[in-house]
Amino acid sequence: MKRDANWQRYLTLDAGKYAGKYVVIVAGHLVGAGRNLRKLLDLARKIAPREIPFVARMRDPKKVCVY
């Protein structure tokens, strides 16, 4: 069920605010966002060492790829 909470939290994030950044979510809570994924994962391990973090890179909503 924690995966569902992470996914739901991801869907509520402001794509414009986090565009081009990695976001890390643990147990439904945003751990952080930034360009350095290693630092974000280290922070997630300190906060919740037994949880598997949800990691995603937010796309810029202004840029669209059409194939």
C-alpha positions as CSV (number, residue, x, y, z in Angstrom):
1,M,0.0,0.0,0.0
2,K,2.9,2.4,0.5
3,R,3.6,2.3,-3.2
4,D,0.1,3.6,-3.8
5,A,0.7,6.5,-1.3
6,N,3.9,7.4,-3.1
7,W,2.2,7.4,-6.5
8,Q,-0.7,9.5,-5.2
9,R,1.8,12.0,-3.8
10,Y,3.7,12.1,-7.1
11,L,0.5,12.9,-9.0
12,T,-0.2,15.9,-6.8
13,L,3.2,17.5,-7.3
14,D,3.4,20.8,-9.3
15,A,5.2,19.8,-12.5
16,G,6.1,23.4,-13.2
17,K,7.8,23.8,-9.9
18,Y,9.9,20.6,-10.1
19,A,10.5,20.6,-13.9
20,G,13.8,19.0,-14.8
21,K,14.5,17.9,-11.2
22,Y,14.4,14.5,-9.5
23,V,11.8,14.0,-6.8
24,V,12.1,11.4,-4.0
25,I,9.1,10.3,-2.1
26,V,9.0,7.9,0.9
27,A,5.9,6.6,2.6
28,G,3.8,9.3,0.8
29,H,6.0,12.2,1.9
30,L,8.2,14.3,-0.4
31,V,11.8,13.9,0.9
32,G,13.2,16.4,-1.5
33,A,13.7,17.6,-5.1
34,G,16.8,18.6,-6.9
35,R,19.3,17.8,-9.6
36,N,21.7,15.7,-7.4
37,L,20.0,12.3,-7.1
38,R,22.8,10.9,-4.9
39,K,22.2,13.5,-2.2
40,L,18.4,12.9,-2.3
41,L,18.8,9.2,-1.9
42,D,21.2,9.6,1.0
43,L,18.7,11.9,2.7
44,A,15.9,9.3,2.1
45,R,18.0,6.6,3.6
46,K,18.6,8.7,6.7
47,I,14.9,9.5,7.1
48,A,13.6,6.0,6.4
49,P,16.3,3.4,6.2
50,R,14.0,0.4,5.8
51,E,11.7,2.0,3.1
52,I,12.3,1.9,-0.7
53,P,12.1,5.4,-2.0
54,F,10.0,6.3,-5.1
55,V,12.2,8.3,-7.5
56,A,11.1,10.2,-10.6
57,R,12.3,12.9,-12.8
58,M,9.7,15.6,-13.5
59,R,9.3,16.7,-17.1
60,D,8.8,20.3,-18.1
61,P,5.1,20.6,-18.9
62,K,6.0,23.4,-21.4
63,K,8.0,21.0,-23.5
64,V,6.1,18.4,-25.4
65,C,7.5,15.5,-27.5
66,V,5.3,14.3,-30.4
67,Y,6.3,11.2,-32.3
